Amino acid sequence: MSGRYPVIQVRTEEGHLKVRDGLVLCFFMRCNHTEIAQAVWRSLQAYLHAIPSGSLGWYVDPDGDTQPLDDNGWKHIREKILERPWAMACHVDLWQLEYEVGGYNFEYSGYQLDPLCVHDVRAACAIAFSLPTEYLLEHGPEKVRALALELSRELPFSFGYASFALVSPSGRWYPHRMKLFPLLERYLGLDLYHVQITSRCIGTGARGAYWLTFLGQPLLGQLGGLEGLRGELPFPEVSFQPLEGERLLLTLGEWPDPLDTRDELYLPPYRVLARLLEPYFPEEKLGLTSLLDTQNMGRWLRRFCQ
């Protein structure tokens, strides 16, 4: 499969890498940060256990500056996630590299969903982990799938996914978005994400059809549950794994597929699942051409729905 994955590097004029190829694992939870803080912390610990030691080296402080993720940095992150219940929002960005984009990154946007605290009525807490493509090629898809299951185990998600992606945490891709159009047009399986933006509008909805698609409540029930989805997705390469807490994992094939349009593509599972989920897609308030042009973002989210 190594030849199936393009090497993607988008750099600044100075040569700094700002977008690269990899995988992203995202989960969205329509509940208060204080309800899930412990689960978020344990999920982060599971991620740290699975990746090479020291892979996360920097964090973003409240002023937007990067700081070393040393012992004091970890103390700050622990306090921020676990010991500040009065905060209206909890945003955590942990990066592998300071000035460039590495393959390992962690992002979390947590909220107190009381209307007095969050103005967006469709906000949801969101968590994202990234892996370099090399991790997938070294360990194989089963290990990535097992890691996704472990990371999600305690998270009361309504929707989640794992996908081949343009890895660029905290929306660092946005100033370079025009360079991404040819990639998004060629590779339909590439995900383009900005967790903090999506978290403000996804509610209990969905964002698309992916290699691994996690469905929780109430979304799973709205789709007809396990039996309803079995009837809609009668494809041999699609597997269904019921999870605790009335949740479900759909797997669309053995490997995450970049879905290169220059190859002969087989898209029915992606198309059917995307069409089922389309009524629950968010209206993301971040355009692909400009901040206010959300029309192109909406078209891209619906790329499998045609």
NUVO-309457 format. One record per residue (C-alpha): residue number from 1; residue in one letter; x, y, z. Coordinates in nm, 2 decimals. Layout:
<site resi="NUM" resn="A" xx="X" yy="Y" zz="Z"/>
...
This chain:
<site resi="1" resn="M" xx="0.00" yy="0.00" zz="0.00"/>
<site resi="2" resn="S" xx="0.30" yy="0.24" zz="0.04"/>
<site resi="3" resn="G" xx="0.28" yy="0.35" zz="-0.32"/>
<site resi="4" resn="R" xx="-0.09" yy="0.44" zz="-0.28"/>
<site resi="5" resn="Y" xx="-0.01" yy="0.72" zz="-0.04"/>
<site resi="6" resn="P" xx="0.12" yy="1.05" zz="-0.18"/>
<site resi="7" resn="V" xx="0.39" yy="1.24" zz="0.00"/>
<site resi="8" resn="I" xx="0.24" yy="1.59" zz="0.06"/>
<site resi="9" resn="Q" xx="0.45" yy="1.88" zz="0.17"/>
<site resi="10" resn="V" xx="0.32" yy="2.24" zz="0.15"/>
<site resi="11" resn="R" xx="0.58" yy="2.49" zz="0.26"/>
<site resi="12" resn="T" xx="0.61" yy="2.86" zz="0.31"/>
<site resi="13" resn="E" xx="0.84" yy="3.07" zz="0.09"/>
<site resi="14" resn="E" xx="1.10" yy="3.04" zz="0.37"/>
<site resi="15" resn="G" xx="1.08" yy="2.66" zz="0.34"/>
<site resi="16" resn="H" xx="0.88" yy="2.59" zz="0.66"/>
<site resi="17" resn="L" xx="0.65" yy="2.28" zz="0.63"/>
<site resi="18" resn="K" xx="0.29" yy="2.38" zz="0.71"/>
<site resi="19" resn="V" xx="0.09" yy="2.09" zz="0.57"/>
<site resi="20" resn="R" xx="0.19" yy="1.73" zz="0.54"/>
<site resi="21" resn="D" xx="0.03" yy="1.39" zz="0.47"/>
<site resi="22" resn="G" xx="-0.09" yy="1.17" zz="0.76"/>
<site resi="23" resn="L" xx="-0.40" yy="1.05" zz="0.94"/>
<site resi="24" resn="V" xx="-0.64" yy="1.23" zz="1.17"/>
<site resi="25" resn="L" xx="-0.87" yy="1.08" zz="1.43"/>
<site resi="26" resn="C" xx="-1.15" yy="1.31" zz="1.55"/>
<site resi="27" resn="F" xx="-1.44" yy="1.27" zz="1.79"/>
<site resi="28" resn="F" xx="-1.73" yy="1.51" zz="1.87"/>
<site resi="29" resn="M" xx="-1.92" yy="1.51" zz="2.19"/>
<site resi="30" resn="R" xx="-2.23" yy="1.71" zz="2.27"/>
<site resi="31" resn="C" xx="-2.17" yy="1.75" zz="2.64"/>
<site resi="32" resn="N" xx="-2.00" yy="1.98" zz="2.89"/>
<site resi="33" resn="H" xx="-1.63" yy="1.98" zz="2.93"/>
<site resi="34" resn="T" xx="-1.66" yy="1.91" zz="3.30"/>
<site resi="35" resn="E" xx="-1.84" yy="1.59" zz="3.23"/>
<site resi="36" resn="I" xx="-1.57" yy="1.45" zz="3.00"/>
<site resi="37" resn="A" xx="-1.25" yy="1.61" zz="3.13"/>
<site resi="38" resn="Q" xx="-1.12" yy="1.28" zz="3.29"/>
<site resi="39" resn="A" xx="-1.21" yy="1.08" zz="2.98"/>
<site resi="40" resn="V" xx="-1.03" yy="1.34" zz="2.76"/>
<site resi="41" resn="W" xx="-0.72" yy="1.32" zz="2.98"/>
<site resi="42" resn="R" xx="-0.71" yy="0.94" zz="2.97"/>
<site resi="43" resn="S" xx="-0.76" yy="0.94" zz="2.60"/>
<site resi="44" resn="L" xx="-0.46" yy="1.17" zz="2.57"/>
<site resi="45" resn="Q" xx="-0.25" yy="0.94" zz="2.79"/>
<site resi="46" resn="A" xx="-0.34" yy="0.64" zz="2.56"/>
<site resi="47" resn="Y" xx="-0.23" yy="0.84" zz="2.26"/>
<site resi="48" resn="L" xx="0.10" yy="0.93" zz="2.43"/>
<site resi="49" resn="H" xx="0.15" yy="0.56" zz="2.51"/>
<site resi="50" resn="A" xx="0.10" yy="0.46" zz="2.15"/>
<site resi="51" resn="I" xx="0.34" yy="0.71" zz="1.98"/>
<site resi="52" resn="P" xx="0.72" yy="0.75" zz="2.02"/>
<site resi="53" resn="S" xx="0.83" yy="0.90" zz="2.34"/>
<site resi="54" resn="G" xx="0.87" yy="1.28" zz="2.32"/>
<site resi="55" resn="S" xx="0.67" yy="1.31" zz="2.00"/>
<site resi="56" resn="L" xx="0.48" yy="1.61" zz="2.14"/>
<site resi="57" resn="G" xx="0.73" yy="1.89" zz="2.22"/>
<site resi="58" resn="W" xx="0.53" yy="2.21" zz="2.22"/>
<site resi="59" resn="Y" xx="0.20" yy="2.36" zz="2.34"/>
<site resi="60" resn="V" xx="0.02" yy="2.68" zz="2.25"/>
<site resi="61" resn="D" xx="-0.02" yy="2.92" zz="2.55"/>
<site resi="62" resn="P" xx="-0.33" yy="3.15" zz="2.61"/>
<site resi="63" resn="D" xx="-0.15" yy="3.43" zz="2.42"/>
<site resi="64" resn="G" xx="-0.10" yy="3.21" zz="2.11"/>
<site resi="65" resn="D" xx="0.27" yy="3.16" zz="2.16"/>
<site resi="66" resn="T" xx="0.44" yy="2.82" zz="2.16"/>
<site resi="67" resn="Q" xx="0.61" yy="2.70" zz="2.47"/>
<site resi="68" resn="P" xx="0.82" yy="2.39" zz="2.54"/>
<site resi="69" resn="L" xx="0.61" yy="2.09" zz="2.66"/>
<site resi="70" resn="D" xx="0.85" yy="2.02" zz="2.95"/>
<site resi="71" resn="D" xx="0.75" yy="1.92" zz="3.30"/>
<site resi="72" resn="N" xx="0.61" yy="2.27" zz="3.37"/>
<site resi="73" resn="G" xx="0.43" yy="2.26" zz="3.04"/>
<site resi="74" resn="W" xx="0.26" yy="1.93" zz="3.12"/>
<site resi="75" resn="K" xx="0.16" yy="2.06" zz="3.46"/>
<site resi="76" resn="H" xx="-0.01" yy="2.35" zz="3.29"/>
<site resi="77" resn="I" xx="-0.19" yy="2.12" zz="3.04"/>
<site resi="78" resn="R" xx="-0.31" yy="1.89" zz="3.32"/>
<site resi="79" resn="E" xx="-0.44" yy="2.18" zz="3.52"/>
<site resi="80" resn="K" xx="-0.61" yy="2.33" zz="3.22"/>
<site resi="81" resn="I" xx="-0.80" yy="2.01" zz="3.13"/>
<site resi="82" resn="L" xx="-0.87" yy="1.87" zz="3.48"/>
<site resi="83" resn="E" xx="-0.87" yy="2.15" zz="3.73"/>
<site resi="84" resn="R" xx="-1.04" yy="2.45" zz="3.58"/>
<site resi="85" resn="P" xx="-1.41" yy="2.37" zz="3.59"/>
<site resi="86" resn="W" xx="-1.50" yy="2.74" zz="3.60"/>
<site resi="87" resn="A" xx="-1.36" yy="2.80" zz="3.25"/>
<site resi="88" resn="M" xx="-1.62" yy="2.86" zz="2.98"/>
<site resi="89" resn="A" xx="-1.39" yy="2.69" zz="2.72"/>
<site resi="90" resn="C" xx="-1.08" yy="2.47" zz="2.73"/>
<site resi="91" resn="H" xx="-0.86" yy="2.48" zz="2.42"/>
<site resi="92" resn="V" xx="-0.55" yy="2.27" zz="2.41"/>
<site resi="93" resn="D" xx="-0.30" yy="2.25" zz="2.12"/>
<site resi="94" resn="L" xx="0.00" yy="2.02" zz="2.15"/>
<site resi="95" resn="W" xx="0.24" yy="2.00" zz="1.86"/>
<site resi="96" resn="Q" xx="0.54" yy="1.79" zz="1.76"/>
<site resi="97" resn="L" xx="0.73" yy="2.08" zz="1.62"/>
<site resi="98" resn="E" xx="0.74" yy="2.45" zz="1.70"/>
<site resi="99" resn="Y" xx="0.77" yy="2.62" zz="1.36"/>
<site resi="100" resn="E" xx="0.68" yy="2.34" zz="1.12"/>
<site resi="101" resn="V" xx="0.41" yy="2.08" zz="1.11"/>
<site resi="102" resn="G" xx="0.50" yy="1.73" zz="1.24"/>
<site resi="103" resn="G" xx="0.30" yy="1.42" zz="1.21"/>
<site resi="104" resn="Y" xx="0.20" yy="1.39" zz="1.58"/>
<site resi="105" resn="N" xx="-0.04" yy="1.65" zz="1.72"/>
<site resi="106" resn="F" xx="-0.32" yy="1.67" zz="1.97"/>
<site resi="107" resn="E" xx="-0.61" yy="1.92" zz="1.98"/>
<site resi="108" resn="Y" xx="-0.90" yy="1.96" zz="2.21"/>
<site resi="109" resn="S" xx="-1.18" yy="2.22" zz="2.22"/>
<site resi="110" resn="G" xx="-1.41" yy="2.18" zz="2.53"/>
<site resi="111" resn="Y" xx="-1.70" yy="2.39" zz="2.63"/>
<site resi="112" resn="Q" xx="-1.96" yy="2.45" zz="2.90"/>
<site resi="113" resn="L" xx="-2.27" yy="2.43" zz="2.68"/>
<site resi="114" resn="D" xx="-2.49" yy="2.65" zz="2.89"/>
<site resi="115" resn="P" xx="-2.62" yy="2.92" zz="2.66"/>
<site resi="116" resn="L" xx="-2.47" yy="3.19" zz="2.89"/>
<site resi="117" resn="C" xx="-2.13" yy="3.04" zz="2.82"/>
<site resi="118" resn="V" xx="-2.13" yy="2.94" zz="2.46"/>
<site resi="119" resn="H" xx="-2.31" yy="3.15" zz="2.20"/>
<site resi="120" resn="D" xx="-2.31" yy="2.88" zz="1.93"/>
<site resi="121" resn="V" xx="-2.62" yy="2.66" zz="2.00"/>
<site resi="122" resn="R" xx="-2.47" yy="2.37" zz="1.80"/>
<site resi="123" resn="A" xx="-2.13" yy="2.36" zz="1.97"/>
<site resi="124" resn="A" xx="-1.98" yy="2.03" zz="2.08"/>
<site resi="125" resn="C" xx="-1.66" yy="1.93" zz="2.25"/>
<site resi="126" resn="A" xx="-1.41" yy="1.80" zz="2.00"/>
<site resi="127" resn="I" xx="-1.08" yy="1.61" zz="2.02"/>
<site resi="128" resn="A" xx="-0.83" yy="1.53" zz="1.75"/>
<site resi="129" resn="F" xx="-0.52" yy="1.32" zz="1.72"/>
<site resi="130" resn="S" xx="-0.29" yy="1.30" zz="1.42"/>
<site resi="131" resn="L" xx="-0.04" yy="1.04" zz="1.30"/>
<site resi="132" resn="P" xx="0.22" yy="1.05" zz="1.02"/>
<site resi="133" resn="T" xx="0.16" yy="0.82" zz="0.72"/>
<site resi="134" resn="E" xx="0.48" yy="0.65" zz="0.82"/>
<site resi="135" resn="Y" xx="0.30" yy="0.52" zz="1.14"/>
<site resi="136" resn="L" xx="0.04" yy="0.35" zz="0.93"/>
<site resi="137" resn="L" xx="0.29" yy="0.20" zz="0.69"/>
<site resi="138" resn="E" xx="0.51" yy="0.07" zz="0.98"/>
<site resi="139" resn="H" xx="0.23" yy="-0.07" zz="1.20"/>
<site resi="140" resn="G" xx="-0.05" yy="-0.15" zz="0.96"/>
<site resi="141" resn="P" xx="-0.42" yy="-0.05" zz="0.95"/>
<site resi="142" resn="E" xx="-0.52" yy="-0.29" zz="1.23"/>
<site resi="143" resn="K" xx="-0.30" yy="-0.12" zz="1.48"/>
<site resi="144" resn="V" xx="-0.44" yy="0.22" zz="1.38"/>
<site resi="145" resn="R" xx="-0.79" yy="0.09" zz="1.40"/>
<site resi="146" resn="A" xx="-0.72" yy="-0.06" zz="1.75"/>
<site resi="147" resn="L" xx="-0.57" yy="0.27" zz="1.86"/>
<site resi="148" resn="A" xx="-0.88" yy="0.46" zz="1.73"/>
<site resi="149" resn="L" xx="-1.10" yy="0.22" zz="1.94"/>
<site resi="150" resn="E" xx="-0.88" yy="0.27" zz="2.25"/>
<site resi="151" resn="L" xx="-0.89" yy="0.65" zz="2.21"/>
<site resi="152" resn="S" xx="-1.27" yy="0.65" zz="2.17"/>
<site resi="153" resn="R" xx="-1.34" yy="0.40" zz="2.44"/>
<site resi="154" resn="E" xx="-1.45" yy="0.64" zz="2.72"/>
<site resi="155" resn="L" xx="-1.55" yy="0.93" zz="2.49"/>
<site resi="156" resn="P" xx="-1.93" yy="0.98" zz="2.47"/>
<site resi="157" resn="F" xx="-1.91" yy="1.08" zz="2.10"/>
<site resi="158" resn="S" xx="-2.21" yy="1.13" zz="1.87"/>
<site resi="159" resn="F" xx="-1.97" yy="1.12" zz="1.57"/>
<site resi="160" resn="G" xx="-1.61" yy="1.05" zz="1.50"/>
<site resi="161" resn="Y" xx="-1.38" yy="0.94" zz="1.22"/>
<site resi="162" resn="A" xx="-1.03" yy="0.84" zz="1.12"/>
<site resi="163" resn="S" xx="-0.90" yy="0.93" zz="0.77"/>
<site resi="164" resn="F" xx="-0.61" yy="0.99" zz="0.55"/>
<site resi="165" resn="A" xx="-0.57" yy="1.37" zz="0.59"/>
<site resi="166" resn="L" xx="-0.39" yy="1.69" zz="0.53"/>
<site resi="167" resn="V" xx="-0.23" yy="1.72" zz="0.87"/>
<site resi="168" resn="S" xx="-0.20" yy="2.08" zz="0.98"/>
<site resi="169" resn="P" xx="-0.32" yy="2.13" zz="1.33"/>
<site resi="170" resn="S" xx="-0.50" yy="2.44" zz="1.46"/>
<site resi="171" resn="G" xx="-0.59" yy="2.55" zz="1.11"/>
<site resi="172" resn="R" xx="-0.23" yy="2.62" zz="1.01"/>
<site resi="173" resn="W" xx="-0.33" yy="2.53" zz="0.66"/>
<site resi="174" resn="Y" xx="-0.55" yy="2.83" zz="0.61"/>
<site resi="175" resn="P" xx="-0.30" yy="3.08" zz="0.48"/>
<site resi="176" resn="H" xx="-0.19" yy="2.82" zz="0.22"/>
<site resi="177" resn="R" xx="-0.54" yy="2.70" zz="0.12"/>
<site resi="178" resn="M" xx="-0.50" yy="2.79" zz="-0.25"/>
<site resi="179" resn="K" xx="-0.22" yy="2.53" zz="-0.28"/>
<site resi="180" resn="L" xx="-0.45" yy="2.26" zz="-0.14"/>
<site resi="181" resn="F" xx="-0.72" yy="2.28" zz="-0.41"/>
<site resi="182" resn="P" xx="-0.54" yy="2.05" zz="-0.66"/>
<site resi="183" resn="L" xx="-0.48" yy="1.80" zz="-0.38"/>
<site resi="184" resn="L" xx="-0.84" yy="1.80" zz="-0.27"/>
<site resi="185" resn="E" xx="-0.97" yy="1.77" zz="-0.62"/>
<site resi="186" resn="R" xx="-0.74" yy="1.47" zz="-0.70"/>
<site resi="187" resn="Y" xx="-0.76" yy="1.28" zz="-0.37"/>
<site resi="188" resn="L" xx="-1.12" yy="1.25" zz="-0.25"/>
<site resi="189" resn="G" xx="-1.01" yy="1.05" zz="0.05"/>
<site resi="190" resn="L" xx="-0.81" yy="1.34" zz="0.20"/>
<site resi="191" resn="D" xx="-0.96" yy="1.51" zz="0.50"/>
<site resi="192" resn="L" xx="-0.92" yy="1.88" zz="0.56"/>
<site resi="193" resn="Y" xx="-1.00" yy="1.96" zz="0.92"/>
<site resi="194" resn="H" xx="-1.01" yy="2.25" zz="1.17"/>
<site resi="195" resn="V" xx="-1.13" yy="2.11" zz="1.49"/>
<site resi="196" resn="Q" xx="-1.20" yy="2.43" zz="1.67"/>
<site resi="197" resn="I" xx="-1.42" yy="2.56" zz="1.38"/>
<site resi="198" resn="T" xx="-1.61" yy="2.24" zz="1.34"/>
<site resi="199" resn="S" xx="-1.67" yy="2.21" zz="1.71"/>
<site resi="200" resn="R" xx="-1.87" yy="2.53" zz="1.71"/>
<site resi="201" resn="C" xx="-2.13" yy="2.41" zz="1.46"/>
<site resi="202" resn="I" xx="-2.15" yy="2.03" zz="1.45"/>
<site resi="203" resn="G" xx="-2.38" yy="1.97" zz="1.74"/>
<site resi="204" resn="T" xx="-2.48" yy="1.60" zz="1.73"/>
<site resi="205" resn="G" xx="-2.43" yy="1.59" zz="1.35"/>
<site resi="206" resn="A" xx="-2.18" yy="1.43" zz="1.12"/>
<site resi="207" resn="R" xx="-1.91" yy="1.56" zz="0.89"/>
<site resi="208" resn="G" xx="-1.89" yy="1.29" zz="0.62"/>
<site resi="209" resn="A" xx="-1.81" yy="0.93" zz="0.52"/>
<site resi="210" resn="Y" xx="-1.46" yy="0.81" zz="0.62"/>
<site resi="211" resn="W" xx="-1.24" yy="0.50" zz="0.64"/>
<site resi="212" resn="L" xx="-1.34" yy="0.47" zz="1.00"/>
<site resi="213" resn="T" xx="-1.68" yy="0.63" zz="1.09"/>
<site resi="214" resn="F" xx="-1.79" yy="0.63" zz="1.45"/>
<site resi="215" resn="L" xx="-2.16" yy="0.68" zz="1.52"/>
<site resi="216" resn="G" xx="-2.31" yy="0.74" zz="1.87"/>
<site resi="217" resn="Q" xx="-2.64" yy="0.87" zz="2.00"/>
<site resi="218" resn="P" xx="-2.86" yy="1.03" zz="1.89"/>
<site resi="219" resn="L" xx="-2.71" yy="1.01" zz="1.54"/>
<site resi="220" resn="L" xx="-2.70" yy="0.63" zz="1.53"/>
<site resi="221" resn="G" xx="-3.07" yy="0.61" zz="1.62"/>
<site resi="222" resn="Q" xx="-3.16" yy="0.87" zz="1.36"/>
<site resi="223" resn="L" xx="-2.99" yy="0.66" zz="1.10"/>
<site resi="224" resn="G" xx="-3.20" yy="0.35" zz="1.19"/>
<site resi="225" resn="G" xx="-2.94" yy="0.18" zz="1.42"/>
<site resi="226" resn="L" xx="-2.72" yy="-0.11" zz="1.33"/>
<site resi="227" resn="E" xx="-2.99" yy="-0.30" zz="1.14"/>
<site resi="228" resn="G" xx="-3.09" yy="0.00" zz="0.94"/>
<site resi="229" resn="L" xx="-2.73" yy="0.07" zz="0.84"/>
<site resi="230" resn="R" xx="-2.67" yy="-0.30" zz="0.75"/>
<site resi="231" resn="G" xx="-2.96" yy="-0.28" zz="0.50"/>
<site resi="232" resn="E" xx="-2.83" yy="0.05" zz="0.35"/>
<site resi="233" resn="L" xx="-2.46" yy="-0.06" zz="0.33"/>
<site resi="234" resn="P" xx="-2.47" yy="-0.43" zz="0.20"/>
<site resi="235" resn="F" xx="-2.11" yy="-0.41" zz="0.07"/>
<site resi="236" resn="P" xx="-1.86" yy="-0.69" zz="0.15"/>
<site resi="237" resn="E" xx="-1.58" yy="-0.45" zz="0.23"/>
<site resi="238" resn="V" xx="-1.79" yy="-0.27" zz="0.50"/>
<site resi="239" resn="S" xx="-1.77" yy="-0.40" zz="0.85"/>
<site resi="240" resn="F" xx="-1.99" yy="-0.32" zz="1.15"/>
<site resi="241" resn="Q" xx="-1.86" yy="-0.33" zz="1.51"/>
<site resi="242" resn="P" xx="-2.11" yy="-0.25" zz="1.78"/>
<site resi="243" resn="L" xx="-1.95" yy="-0.07" zz="2.08"/>
<site resi="244" resn="E" xx="-2.06" yy="-0.01" zz="2.44"/>
<site resi="245" resn="G" xx="-2.31" yy="0.27" zz="2.50"/>
<site resi="246" resn="E" xx="-2.52" yy="0.22" zz="2.19"/>
<site resi="247" resn="R" xx="-2.24" yy="0.32" zz="1.96"/>
<site resi="248" resn="L" xx="-2.11" yy="0.17" zz="1.63"/>
<site resi="249" resn="L" xx="-1.79" yy="0.16" zz="1.43"/>
<site resi="250" resn="L" xx="-1.82" yy="0.14" zz="1.05"/>
<site resi="251" resn="T" xx="-1.50" yy="0.04" zz="0.86"/>
<site resi="252" resn="L" xx="-1.50" yy="0.11" zz="0.48"/>
<site resi="253" resn="G" xx="-1.22" yy="-0.13" zz="0.36"/>
<site resi="254" resn="E" xx="-0.90" yy="-0.27" zz="0.51"/>
<site resi="255" resn="W" xx="-0.68" yy="0.04" zz="0.46"/>
<site resi="256" resn="P" xx="-0.76" yy="0.41" zz="0.45"/>
<site resi="257" resn="D" xx="-0.78" yy="0.50" zz="0.08"/>
<site resi="258" resn="P" xx="-0.67" yy="0.83" zz="-0.06"/>
<site resi="259" resn="L" xx="-0.92" yy="0.77" zz="-0.34"/>
<site resi="260" resn="D" xx="-0.70" yy="0.91" zz="-0.62"/>
<site resi="261" resn="T" xx="-0.92" yy="1.02" zz="-0.91"/>
<site resi="262" resn="R" xx="-0.65" yy="0.92" zz="-1.16"/>
<site resi="263" resn="D" xx="-0.72" yy="0.55" zz="-1.06"/>
<site resi="264" resn="E" xx="-1.03" yy="0.35" zz="-1.12"/>
<site resi="265" resn="L" xx="-1.23" yy="0.42" zz="-0.81"/>
<site resi="266" resn="Y" xx="-1.49" yy="0.22" zz="-0.63"/>
<site resi="267" resn="L" xx="-1.70" yy="0.47" zz="-0.44"/>
<site resi="268" resn="P" xx="-2.04" yy="0.31" zz="-0.36"/>
<site resi="269" resn="P" xx="-1.99" yy="0.26" zz="0.02"/>
<site resi="270" resn="Y" xx="-1.86" yy="0.62" zz="0.06"/>
<site resi="271" resn="R" xx="-2.14" yy="0.76" zz="-0.16"/>
<site resi="272" resn="V" xx="-2.42" yy="0.57" zz="0.02"/>
<site resi="273" resn="L" xx="-2.29" yy="0.66" zz="0.37"/>
<site resi="274" resn="A" xx="-2.23" yy="1.02" zz="0.28"/>
<site resi="275" resn="R" xx="-2.59" yy="1.06" zz="0.14"/>
<site resi="276" resn="L" xx="-2.73" yy="0.91" zz="0.46"/>
<site resi="277" resn="L" xx="-2.53" yy="1.15" zz="0.67"/>
<site resi="278" resn="E" xx="-2.57" yy="1.46" zz="0.45"/>
<site resi="279" resn="P" xx="-2.88" yy="1.59" zz="0.64"/>
<site resi="280" resn="Y" xx="-2.67" yy="1.61" zz="0.95"/>
<site resi="281" resn="F" xx="-2.37" yy="1.79" zz="0.80"/>
<site resi="282" resn="P" xx="-2.27" yy="2.12" zz="0.97"/>
<site resi="283" resn="E" xx="-2.25" yy="2.46" zz="0.81"/>
<site resi="284" resn="E" xx="-1.88" yy="2.52" zz="0.88"/>
<site resi="285" resn="K" xx="-1.80" yy="2.89" zz="0.91"/>
<site resi="286" resn="L" xx="-1.46" yy="2.88" zz="0.74"/>
<site resi="287" resn="G" xx="-1.44" yy="2.91" zz="0.36"/>
<site resi="288" resn="L" xx="-1.19" yy="2.74" zz="0.13"/>
<site resi="289" resn="T" xx="-1.11" yy="3.06" zz="-0.07"/>
<site resi="290" resn="S" xx="-1.18" yy="3.32" zz="0.20"/>
<site resi="291" resn="L" xx="-1.30" yy="3.33" zz="0.55"/>
<site resi="292" resn="L" xx="-1.65" yy="3.42" zz="0.45"/>
<site resi="293" resn="D" xx="-1.68" yy="3.19" zz="0.15"/>
<site resi="294" resn="T" xx="-1.84" yy="2.88" zz="0.30"/>
<site resi="295" resn="Q" xx="-2.00" yy="2.77" zz="-0.02"/>
<site resi="296" resn="N" xx="-1.69" yy="2.59" zz="-0.15"/>
<site resi="297" resn="M" xx="-1.64" yy="2.43" zz="0.19"/>
<site resi="298" resn="G" xx="-2.00" yy="2.30" zz="0.17"/>
<site resi="299" resn="R" xx="-1.94" yy="2.16" zz="-0.17"/>
<site resi="300" resn="W" xx="-1.62" yy="1.99" zz="-0.06"/>
<site resi="301" resn="L" xx="-1.80" yy="1.83" zz="0.24"/>
<site resi="302" resn="R" xx="-2.06" yy="1.69" zz="0.00"/>
<site resi="303" resn="R" xx="-1.80" yy="1.56" zz="-0.25"/>
<site resi="304" resn="F" xx="-1.94" yy="1.20" zz="-0.22"/>
<site resi="305" resn="C" xx="-2.30" yy="1.31" zz="-0.23"/>
<site resi="306" resn="Q" xx="-2.32" yy="1.38" zz="-0.61"/>
